Amino acid sequence: MNTDLSAFRVAGEMGSTQAIKQAVRAGVGISLVSKRAVEDECRAGLLFCLRVKDLRVARAFYLVTHRDRSRSPLAQAFVEFLESESPAEPS
């Protein structure tokens, strides 16, 4: 079975993962979030967490920097690492 995100009905959008977790704890509904975002709550029994079998979610991440500030050598090395690991996309 191939699960497609378009099969889900979006009932609302929230501005942060913390807001989502609070809404779910308050009984507003259910949500799909990163395992890392809820592992403490799951371990503490505050939320019921389960893995959705065969669900693959791709999302884009963006590197944001200040255009007028120079980068430290460590920050520059991190940028170079990210650029070497990701295919280039048009800006």
TAVEN-V840591 format. One record per backbone hydrogen bond with DSSP energy under -1.0 kcal/mol. NH is the residue of the N-H (numbers start at 1). CO is the residue of the C=O. E is the energy in kcal/mol with one decimal. If there is no record, write none. Layout:
# TAVEN-V840591
NH/CO/E, NH/CO/E
This chain:
# TAVEN-V840591
7/4/-2.1, 8/5/-1.8, 20/16/-1.8, 21/17/-2.6, 22/18/-2.2, 23/19/-2.2, 24/20/-2.5, 25/21/-2.4, 26/22/-1.7, 27/24/-1.5, 28/23/-2.5, 42/38/-2.7, 43/39/-2.3, 44/40/-2.1, 45/42/-1.0, 46/41/-2.3, 47/41/-1.1, 55/52/-1.6, 69/66/-1.2, 76/72/-2.8, 77/73/-2.3, 78/74/-2.1, 79/75/-2.3, 80/76/-2.5, 81/77/-2.3, 82/78/-2.6, 83/79/-2.6, 84/80/-1.8, 85/81/-1.4, 86/82/-1.4
